[in-house]
Amino acid sequence: MNYYKIYRVDSGIQIENASGQLTPILSENWDDCINQDHLFQFCEKQSFGTNQREVIQTPIESQEIWAAGVTYLRSKVARMEESKESGGDTFYDKVYDAERPEIFYKGNKLRAVGQHGLVKIRKDSAWNVPEPELTLFINRNKQIAGYLIGNDMSSRDIEGENPLYLPQAKVYDASAGIGPCLLVTEKPLAPETVIAMRIFRGQQEVFQGDTQISQMKRSHEELKDYLTREMSFPQGAYLMTGTCIVPDPPFTLQANDEIHIQIEPIGTLIQTVHP
């Protein structure tokens, strides 16, 4: 598959081709660059030949970050388990089979954390997990124009206490991991594309899991259509598409844990829990 990776860097934008060659630094504005028509063709026209890399920044400017929930069976089961005591489990059972998906606001540049950044866990929560998610870039024309890796940091005990607490469980400072680049492809990602997550505590691996995006119940186009049905995004939006990799209780993140989320050919998003 032919593809390009667009990085936001200190001095502007770099584009990498499938052979690992980079363009010279581009001075294009991030919002304008990624929202232009025919983004793949724009990348094709660049001259590649340097291997000099700059420090990667979080690939976001004016984009909003949204997320879809209960799009995988494993997510449905996990959300039902965590909310059973409060009686909220039936809500997640219903939304998995409903015509309308669950979609919620996750954040913006202020809440976003990029490659090698520090994500946070809430001080008023005792059960915190990362959720690895393929993330869609939806441009200002409501088209799926690329892909990123998302880390939907979540406080599961708060969410399980009452479904109405979902915004507090999902949206807080440094809760929206995203990066390391924007992948632009000629064709949609293949159904067998793998999402894999590993969590390290010190030098020890304390969690490992993987799945394929084919396990999603809903299509990317369906999720995009619901998000953009009555909302416009002048600079585009990022939509996390849900998770199937859920660490079983009693696992919870701790300070200094390192989270690795890999989706090829996007790459690996590496983040550390704030000490």
C-alpha positions in Angstrom: 0.0 0.0 0.0 1.3 3.4 -0.9 1.1 6.0 1.9 2.6 9.2 3.3 3.1 10.3 6.9 2.6 13.9 7.8 4.4 15.1 10.9 3.9 18.4 12.7 7.4 19.5 13.8 9.1 22.4 15.4 9.6 24.4 12.2 6.5 23.4 10.3 5.6 20.2 8.6 7.5 17.2 7.3 6.2 14.5 5.0 7.6 11.0 5.0 7.1 8.5 2.1 6.8 4.7 2.4 10.5 4.3 1.9 11.3 6.4 4.9 12.5 9.5 3.0 11.5 12.9 4.1 10.7 16.2 2.4 12.5 19.4 3.3 10.6 21.3 6.0 7.4 22.8 4.7 6.2 26.1 6.0 2.6 25.2 5.4 0.0 26.0 8.1 -1.1 22.7 9.7 -4.8 23.4 9.4 -4.6 24.5 5.8 -2.2 21.7 4.8 -4.2 18.8 6.0 -7.6 20.2 4.9 -6.7 20.8 1.3 -8.4 18.8 -1.4 -6.6 15.8 -2.7 -4.2 15.5 0.2 -2.7 12.2 -1.0 -1.9 13.8 -4.4 -0.4 16.8 -2.7 2.0 14.4 -0.9 2.8 12.6 -4.1 4.1 15.8 -5.7 6.7 16.5 -3.0 10.4 15.9 -3.6 11.8 13.4 -1.1 15.5 12.8 -0.4 16.5 13.8 3.1 16.7 11.7 6.2 17.0 14.6 8.7 14.2 14.4 11.2 12.9 17.1 13.5 11.4 16.8 16.9 7.8 15.6 16.5 5.0 17.8 17.9 1.4 16.8 18.7 -0.4 16.6 15.3 -3.2 19.0 16.1 -4.0 22.7 15.8 -7.7 23.7 15.5 -9.1 20.2 15.2 -11.6 18.9 17.7 -11.2 15.4 19.1 -14.3 13.2 19.4 -14.6 9.5 20.2 -17.0 6.7 19.6 -17.8 4.1 22.2 -19.0 0.5 22.3 -18.0 -0.2 18.8 -16.4 -3.6 19.6 -18.0 -6.5 21.5 -15.2 -6.5 24.1 -15.9 -2.9 24.8 -19.6 -3.6 25.3 -18.8 -6.4 27.8 -16.3 -4.3 29.7 -18.6 -1.3 30.0 -21.5 -3.6 31.1 -19.3 -5.2 33.8 -18.1 -1.8 35.2 -21.6 -0.3 35.4 -23.5 -3.4 36.5 -23.7 -2.4 40.2 -25.2 1.0 39.3 -27.7 -0.5 36.9 -26.2 1.2 33.9 -25.2 -2.0 32.2 -28.4 -2.1 30.1 -27.5 1.2 28.5 -24.3 -0.2 27.0 -26.1 -3.4 25.9 -28.7 -1.3 24.1 -26.2 1.1 22.4 -24.1 -1.7 21.0 -27.2 -3.0 19.0 -28.8 0.4 18.4 -28.8 2.2 15.0 -27.3 5.3 16.5 -23.7 5.0 17.8 -22.3 6.5 21.0 -20.2 9.5 20.2 -18.8 12.0 22.7 -16.5 15.0 22.8 -13.0 14.1 23.9 -11.0 17.4 23.8 -8.9 19.7 21.7 -5.3 20.9 21.4 -5.4 21.9 25.1 -6.2 18.3 26.2 -4.1 16.5 23.6 -0.8 14.7 24.2 1.5 13.6 21.5 4.5 11.3 21.0 6.6 10.8 24.1 4.3 13.0 26.0 2.8 12.7 29.5 -0.8 11.5 29.8 -2.6 11.8 33.1 -4.8 9.8 35.4 -7.4 11.4 37.6 -6.6 11.9 41.3 -10.2 11.1 42.2 -10.2 7.8 40.4 -8.9 4.4 41.5 -9.3 2.5 38.1 -7.6 4.1 35.1 -6.8 2.5 31.8 -5.6 3.5 28.3 -7.8 2.6 25.4 -5.9 2.2 22.1 -8.0 3.4 19.1 -7.6 3.9 15.4 -8.4 7.5 14.9 -10.0 9.0 11.7 -9.1 12.4 10.4 -12.3 13.9 8.9 -11.5 17.1 6.9 -13.5 20.2 6.6 -15.4 18.7 3.6 -16.6 15.8 5.9 -14.3 13.3 4.1 -12.1 10.7 5.8 -8.7 11.9 4.7 -6.3 10.1 7.0 -5.6 8.1 10.1 -3.8 8.6 13.5 -3.3 6.5 16.7 -5.5 7.5 19.6 -5.2 6.8 23.3 -8.5 7.4 25.0 -7.5 7.7 28.6 -10.4 6.6 30.8 -11.4 6.5 34.5 -13.5 3.3 34.5 -14.7 3.5 38.1 -16.2 7.0 37.5 -17.9 5.9 34.3 -19.2 2.8 36.0 -20.7 4.6 38.9 -23.1 6.4 36.6 -23.3 6.6 32.8 -23.9 10.4 33.1 -20.4 10.7 34.6 -18.9 9.7 31.2 -17.6 13.3 30.4 -15.7 13.4 33.8 -14.3 9.9 33.1 -13.1 10.7 29.7 -12.4 14.5 29.4 -9.7 16.1 31.6 -6.2 17.5 31.2 -3.8 15.3 29.2 -6.5 12.7 28.6 -6.4 12.6 24.7 -3.3 10.9 23.4 -2.9 11.3 19.6 -0.1 10.8 17.1 2.6 10.3 16.1 1.6 11.5 12.6 -1.2 11.8 10.2 -1.2 8.8 7.8 -2.5 9.5 4.3 -3.3 6.5 2.1 -4.4 5.8 -1.4 -7.0 3.4 -0.2 -8.8 2.8 3.2 -6.8 0.7 5.7 -7.3 -3.0 5.3 -9.7 -4.9 7.7 -6.8 -7.0 8.9 -5.0 -3.9 10.2 -3.8 -4.7 13.7 -4.1 -2.5 16.8 -1.6 -3.7 19.5 -0.9 -2.3 23.0 1.8 -3.0 25.5 2.2 -1.4 28.9 5.5 -1.4 30.8 6.1 -0.8 34.5 9.8 -0.3 35.0 11.4 -2.9 32.7 8.5 -5.4 33.1 5.6 -5.8 30.6 2.4 -5.8 32.7 -0.1 -5.9 29.8 -0.2 -6.9 26.2 -3.2 -7.2 23.8 -4.1 -6.9 20.1 -7.0 -7.0 17.8 -7.9 -6.3 14.1 -10.1 -3.4 13.0 -12.3 -5.9 11.3 -13.7 -6.7 14.7 -15.5 -3.3 14.8 -19.3 -3.6 14.5 -19.7 -0.2 12.8 -17.9 1.1 9.7 -15.7 4.1 9.6 -18.1 5.8 7.2 -21.0 5.2 9.5 -19.3 6.8 12.5 -18.1 9.8 10.3 -21.6 10.3 9.0 -23.2 10.5 12.5 -20.5 12.8 13.8 -20.9 15.3 10.9 -24.7 14.9 10.5 -25.5 18.2 12.3 -22.0 19.6 13.0 -19.5 21.4 10.8 -15.7 21.3 11.5 -14.1 24.3 9.7 -10.6 22.8 10.3 -11.6 19.1 10.5 -12.0 16.7 13.4 -10.3 13.6 14.8 -12.6 10.7 15.6 -11.4 7.9 17.8 -13.3 4.8 16.7 -13.5 2.7 19.9 -11.4 0.0 21.5 -11.4 -3.8 21.8 -8.3 -4.0 24.0 -9.4 -3.5 27.6 -7.1 -4.6 30.5 -9.1 -6.8 32.9 -9.6 -5.6 36.5 -7.9 -5.1 38.9 -5.3 -3.7 36.5 -5.0 0.1 36.8 -2.4 2.5 35.5 0.3 3.8 37.8 2.6 6.8 37.6 5.5 6.3 35.2 3.8 3.4 33.3 4.8 3.5 29.7 2.1 2.9 27.1 3.0 1.6 23.6 0.2 1.6 21.0 1.1 0.3 17.5 -0.9 0.5 14.3 1.0 -0.1 11.2 1.8 1.6 8.9 1.0 4.6 11.1 3.7 3.6 13.6 3.8 3.4 17.4 2.5 6.0 19.8 4.6 6.0 23.0 3.4 7.8 26.1 4.1 7.8 29.8 1.8 8.3 32.7 2.5 11.6 34.5 4.6 10.9 37.6 
